[in-house]
Amino acid sequence: MNPAPVIVLFDGECGFCQRMACWVAERDWTGQILLGTLQGEVAAVLGEKRSAEHRSVVLWEGSRRIEGAEAVWLILQRIGGFWSWVGLIGTIFPKAWANFGYRWVARHRHRWQKDSECKLLSLYHLAE
C-alpha cells in the first residue's frame, strides 16, 4: 500500500531552494511528494507564516508538521531507492548534529544560489 502524498514547502525566492526542489521532483518517481513555496497559497492555507527570512523546509504529512533536518530525512525516504537508505541512515545521527548541519546550510544557502529558475517544476509538481 502506497503512503499518502506529502506536501513539501520550500522558499520559492531562494535559487538554492528551487534547485533542491527540482532535484526532489526529478527523483520522485512514485509521485508521493507535492511541492509548494512558503510564499504560496497552499502554505497560507496550512497556516505557515509569511516571514522575510524563510530558513526551513517544511513537510506536511497529514496533519503533522515537520521541519528542518527531520523533514529532509523524510523527503529522502519518500523518494525511494538508494535515497530511502540515505534518509534512514540520516535518522541515526543525533538530532542536535543534524539540526546544526541543517541550520548551517540554511544560513549560507544564499551564497550558493543561481539566478536561473528551475524549469522542471511543472504544475504537476507544484501544489499551488
C-alpha positions in Angstrom: 0.0 0.0 0.0 1.4 3.4 -1.0 1.5 6.0 1.7 -0.5 9.2 1.1 1.3 12.1 -0.6 3.2 14.6 1.5 3.4 18.4 0.9 6.9 19.9 0.9 7.1 23.7 1.2 10.3 25.5 0.3 11.5 29.1 0.0 10.4 30.0 -3.6 12.5 33.1 -3.5 15.8 31.2 -3.0 17.6 29.8 -6.0 19.3 27.1 -4.0 15.9 26.0 -2.6 14.4 26.0 -6.1 17.3 23.8 -7.3 16.8 21.4 -4.4 13.0 21.2 -5.2 13.9 20.4 -8.8 16.2 17.7 -7.5 13.4 16.2 -5.5 10.9 16.4 -8.4 13.3 14.7 -10.7 13.7 11.7 -8.4 10.1 11.4 -7.1 9.2 8.5 -9.4 6.4 7.5 -7.1 4.6 10.9 -7.2 4.3 11.0 -3.4 5.7 14.5 -3.0 3.8 17.6 -3.8 5.9 20.8 -3.8 4.9 24.3 -2.9 6.5 27.5 -1.9 6.4 29.0 1.6 5.1 32.2 -0.1 2.3 30.4 -1.9 -1.4 29.8 -1.3 -1.0 26.2 0.0 1.4 27.4 2.7 -1.1 30.1 3.7 -4.0 27.6 3.9 -1.7 25.3 6.1 -1.1 28.2 8.4 2.5 28.9 7.5 3.5 32.5 8.5 5.0 34.6 5.8 8.2 36.0 7.0 11.1 37.8 5.3 13.6 35.1 6.0 12.4 31.5 5.5 15.0 29.2 7.0 13.3 25.9 6.9 11.9 23.4 4.6 8.5 22.3 5.9 6.9 18.9 5.3 3.2 18.2 6.0 2.3 14.5 6.4 -1.4 14.6 7.0 -1.8 17.0 9.9 1.7 16.5 11.2 4.1 19.4 10.5 7.8 18.5 10.3 10.7 20.9 9.5 14.4 21.1 9.2 16.7 18.1 9.1 13.9 15.7 10.1 11.9 16.9 7.0 15.0 16.3 4.8 15.4 12.7 6.0 11.7 12.0 5.4 11.8 13.5 1.9 14.7 11.3 1.1 12.8 8.3 2.4 9.8 9.1 0.3 11.9 9.4 -2.9 12.7 5.8 -2.5 15.5 3.6 -3.9 19.0 4.5 -2.8 17.8 7.8 -1.3 15.5 6.0 1.0 18.5 4.3 2.6 20.3 7.7 2.9 17.2 9.1 4.6 17.1 6.1 7.0 20.8 6.4 7.8 20.4 10.1 8.4 18.0 9.4 11.2 20.8 7.7 13.1 22.6 10.9 13.6 21.9 12.7 16.8 19.2 15.4 16.2 21.4 18.1 17.6 24.1 17.3 15.0 21.6 17.1 12.1 19.9 20.3 13.1 23.2 22.1 13.4 24.2 21.0 9.9 20.7 22.0 8.6 20.9 25.4 10.2 24.4 26.0 8.8 23.2 25.2 5.3 20.1 27.4 5.8 22.3 30.4 6.9 24.6 30.0 3.9 22.3 28.9 1.1 22.0 32.4 -0.5 25.8 32.1 -1.3 25.1 29.1 -3.4 22.0 30.2 -5.3 22.0 30.9 -9.0 19.8 33.4 -10.8 18.1 30.8 -13.0 14.8 29.4 -12.1 14.1 25.8 -12.3 12.1 25.0 -15.4 11.4 21.4 -14.4 8.8 22.2 -11.8 5.5 21.9 -13.6 2.0 22.4 -12.3 2.1 18.6 -11.7 4.9 19.1 -9.2 3.7 22.3 -7.5 0.8 22.3 -5.1 -0.1 25.9 -5.9 
